[in-house]
Amino acid sequence: MSSLATVESFPKITCEIGVDRHFTKMEWELICPNSWSKIEYLTKVPLHKFISLAFYKSLKQPGKRYVNYLLLYQRVVWSLDDVLSVRFFSLPLEQIHNFIWMEEKVEKHYVALDIKNEQTKRKFKLDIMTLTFRIWAAGYGLLKGEGRKYVDHDFLMILKTNIEKRHHSRKRTVLKKLSLILEKEKESPVTVPIITCEVGVDRHFTRIEWDLICSNSWSRIEYLTKIPLEKFSNLAFYTSLKGPEKRYVNYLLLYQRVVLSLDDALSFRFFLLPLEKIQNFAWLDDKLEKYSDELLKLDNKNDYKKNRLKINVITLVFRIWAAGYGLYRGEGRECVDDGILNILKEHFGKSSDKYRRVILTKLSLILEKEKESPVTGRIDVRRVPKSKIDLEKDGWDVIINEYHNELAENIYEFIFNYLLSQVKDLDIRTVYQKGTQSNKIRRAIRPITIATWTKWSAEMRGYVKLFYGFGLNSSSDLISGGLEKILIHVSRKWVRKKIGNFRSLIKRWLMYYIERYDLNLNVNTIIPHSMKRKTTQFGKILNLGNAYTLIEALLDEQSPFINENDVLEFRCRRVCLIQLATGSRVTAICLLLKDCITTDHYGNKWMQLHKTKNGKPQVVKATEDVQNWVEQSSKFAPKDKVFSPKNDRYFGDGLTEYRLFANTSEVATLTSNQIGKFLTKIQKRLWPDMPKEEYFTSHDFRRMHAIYMVMKKKSKHEIQDQLGHSGPNSLIPYLATSSPEIQQYYSEIYKEGIWGNVVNKLEEPTDLELDPLLEQAAKVVQAEDKEQFISSLLEKFKGEEVEFGFSNDASFMPINNVSAGFPRFTHNCVAHEMLNCGHTELHCFKCDYYKPDDDKYNEHIAEIFRFMLLALRGEDMAKSKRDTIQKELVSIRSHDIIELIDESFPKLLEKKFLITSREIPKLKNGLWDKAKSYWKKYKKTKPILTFEEALHYLKEGKLEWVGKEASQ
């Protein structure tokens, strides 16, 4: 703007103001002499065209100057948005009374406006006259009768909102002072100033400012305004203040008159403050509403969670604000950028407050998406876990410090110098062994996984403690008699498997020790072979009754045990179901890409597992259920690409891709640990009294799928392909995982020995490599003469009819979904099922979805009677078994059946057939007595009955009290 001339020097004004017409030649000559020819063509353009900002920008300099004069004389007016976004020419404002009046009032009130010197006054005068012209160009004068309209309080509020949207802090300050001038002048209709306090200035509040913030409380805090402002940045000084004084400091922080260090701000407890007065928080409120669907996912309709998220994000933002940082450019003393977010990430990484870390992630998501913010990427605030090696070193540091002796240090070297080198490399070493034909033999050192190394390291730490308790502080103490004492001790205290692990690991250490120090010792002399028959169990014995209950809970979309509105539980549930349906490893499913389902040219659907344990991609058939779960998951999949690191801390793929699953913050993929926690949470709800050791893991779903395939008579190759195994070393444990049918099979042919079982599981003896098979054999049985053992094994291969199957014993009653004669109809069951894992009639009887026919009471009693006989048979078989594992295998199954019977009686009789709870124990005990009587008499001739035989027997036995009519 030009400097203002004195009023006496004005030429007589001949131009009308506020008329809707172009300038005449005479008018223009008085305004800009000798320039009519340059703009004459513009007077032929319709006047309404000059209202368009786009048209204005298309003009050249003379044309733009002409439009500026049209605005000065209000021949045209612009919208408020347009006048605030355009830079105007320097104009003779002194020709308009509106601006003469404004200049006089600035001179009059400059002291009250806290303008301290001439330089500040000149700068302020230029700013306020510029703002006044912008208001004038929108058609508004400062006085009534001046301009097409006049400025009032409502207009100032609209102007304030418009300026705040543009984040012009300087214009806000000028508007505040303009409103103060207008409020003091009677000629203006403005009665209340609109902007009360400047933000980010280094001074105390004035009395006027404070009265507008907290009216009638100046006297309580006036003395604080005499204290140097920098003292209020001291947290110790703040804690020494009283309530009203602390409130004053809170307002200083709200208006950024003082700022705290970031550490202090994050530990500070604040008062409830009117955050809506600060544009930083109004902006944040808008963005929280804008991104609520993405931030809350399935909970976006939950008002409680939405409000809780809003409170937590705003609280965090105020802490950042109190440290001097605004969320976008031009707001606050400084602006939050990637560097500040990383400082906050590091701070929260030290804290155990997980929720703060989640809130920081959600805030970074908002800032990343907004152009006004300099933040370029969201923050992943997961704690970076220590590597397994570092964790083990920490554990060993404690051991070395506590048991500082030569033996502990030697074992430490064995773990970190010798075993750790085997994790990646295959090394051929020359080892001295006494008693061989030559002094040196070559021994292959097979590579081990990091998980095996971690397990051995942890076990060896425990052994160091054990040795110390026996006073064994050196390697020589252990070798010369100490180890014998230890073996005697552990043989009385430990289970056989634990003893076997101890012997194996100590042997490894002895071989390393002998090699390192070139000792003339024989390992087998120090720790001889155990001659006892090993009963190593391949695979885990699953409680299939509980497995059915867990699967039922996962399949039920209305299950009370799973919160489908929680996005993490929503995703974890589908990961478990996909794993159960495909048999894939949970880590591979967690890494699934969003477009993992593909269609071949035959129209078949396949699921692509791009990252597996062996590093090779795998493709599995995608059933309708799997397709459905993938489709459901994709609707709530992360919208942005997610990076999954690949290192010794994370089992990732090293890719940044669109994922099907992610954690709640959506900056990382789901992990097997999160799936494990989800399953633990469900099982706590299902079985509050069950020990955690008996809980199912995600890997058990893989075992269940293997059982299912075995029961469906799938070939070894089909199972191997489906599970993604490369050879029998991995496959045999799954085949030996005990399903009910497999357990019965084992018990029937137990007399033939365990190798009868393994051989009968092979479709073709020639397609199984002999070396891996012999290695598995070494884990199962200790043979005195290995050559004789191998010969007998080969003879067994030749003599057996090699086919996969089960016992054809007619008396065998399968414990699975195969019907044995009991009449079940579709209308009796309203449940849905995917896989049948131990789904027996007893499971139906105790199930809430089962609805029996009212006239089938005796039939149900007969079926329970059959299961009682099966349980008695299992108990009898367990007594006759000499092998511990087989004994446990059979007895555990009997125990499951008895548990199911106990659960079935109250559910079936009381709730379905309305038998009183007092009568139920009598009925159950009576039926057990009858079953025991039958078993004692007929166990050798007719151990198991079909349903029809059981029903007939109970009727012919004249057990009238078993019937419903008699019980009533």
Protein Blocks (a to p, Z undefined) as FASTA:
>chain_A
ZZdddfklpccdfbdehiacdddfklmmmmmghilmmmmmmmmpcfklmmpmklmmmpcf
klmmmmmmmmmnomaccdfklmmmcccddddfklpmklmmmmmmmmmmmmmnopabfklm
mmmmmmmmmmmmmmmmnopafbehiajbdcdfklmmmmmmmmmmnopaklmmmmmmmmmm
mmmpmkbmbfbdfbfbdghiacdddfklmmmmmghilmmmmmmmmpcfklmmpmklmmmp
cfklmmmmmmmmmnomaccdfklmmmpccddddfklpmklmmmmmmmmmmmmmmnmmmmm
mmklmmmmmmmmmmmmmmmmmnopafbehiajbdcdfklmmmmmmmmmmpmblklmmmmm
mmmmmmmmpmkbcbfbdcdfbdcdddfklmmmmmmmmmmmmmgcfklmmmmmmmmmmmmm
mmmmccddddddehiabfbdcdddddddfklmmmmmmmmmmmmmmmmmnopabfklmmno
plmmmmmmmmmmmcfklmmmmmmmmmmmmmmmmmmnopabdfklmmgcdfbdcfbdehjd
ddfklmmmmmmmmmmmkbckbcfkbmklmmmmmmmmmmmmnopafklmmmpcfklpccdf
kopacdddfbcfkopacdddddfklmmmmmmmmmmgcfbdcdddddfkbccehiacddfb
dcfkopaccdfklmmmmmmmmmmmmmmmbcfklpccfklmmmmmmmmmmmnopafklmmm
mnopabfklmmmmmmpccfklmmmmmmmmmnojklmmmmmpmblklpcfklmmmmmmmmp
ccfblmlmmmmmmmmmmmpccdddddfbfklccdbfbdghiacdfklpccdcfbdghiaf
klmmmpmkbccdfklmmmmmmmmmmmmmmmmmmmmmmmmpmblklmmmmmmmmmmmmmmm
mmmmmmmmmmmnopafklmmmmmmmmmmmmmmmmmmmmmmmmbccfklmmmmmmmnopak
lpmklmZZ
